[in-house]
Amino acid sequence: MFYLRRLDSGLLTYQLISHIIGHLCIFKEIPIKERIVMLLNRNKLKLKDVKAVIIDYRDNLGDTKDSDIIEKEEINKILECRKKKKKKNIQIKSIILHFFFFFFFIIIIK
């Protein structure tokens, strides 16, 4: 009953907007994600907040209908894509850091 009241009070809209933001953030277009992060920061929110709402939405979907199961799988794909992108960014940053230190030591040695 409490969850239904929350949905009526605006949680459903918040969940749908978070779902859309999740879809936008997994695109390869970096400016889109940067713009989303900037707009969230203006409202003192972070992508972690959006992720928490998406997870809450996924957890409260029913599991009786095929459409709910398909939607849960879709949401899991969104969350997995975010994890993979994060790992890829960390790898790229570490490669850049290694190159920086390599050139720094070459300059020092000369």
Secondary structure, DSSP 8 states (H G I E B T S, - for coil): -HHHHHIIIIIHHHHHHHHHHHHHHTSS-HHHHHHHHHHHHHTT--HHHHHHHHHHHHHTS-SSSHHHHHHHHHHHHHHHHHHHHHHHHHHHHHHHHHHHHHHHHHHHH-
